Amino acid sequence: MNYLLLALSLVTASIALLYTVNIIRVAAGRIVWANNLAMIVHLIVAPVAATLTVWLFQLAVAR
């Protein structure tokens, strides 16, 4: 097991979670986007970070 890749996957998981929570807060009407760029960045970074998390975790536990 590669612990560096495992740690990186945890970091990317937390980033994906934070961006996803912000998207949910906007959808619930609790906050608004500062501008359209913020919306686009959140909609791109959240799935990319989630995909990167899965990929890094698979690399970390591969034999």
TADA-V45851 format. One record per pair of residues at least 12 apart in sequence whose ideal C-beta (glycine too) atoms are under 6 Angstrom apart, sorted by the first residue. I is the first residue (numbers start at 0). J is the second residue. Records with the same first field share a line. If there is no record, write none. Layout:
I = J ; J
This chain:
0 = 60
1 = 59
4 = 55 ; 58 ; 59
5 = 59
7 = 55
8 = 52 ; 55 ; 56 ; 59
11 = 48 ; 51 ; 52
12 = 52
14 = 48
15 = 45 ; 48 ; 49 ; 52
18 = 41 ; 44 ; 45
19 = 45
21 = 41
22 = 41
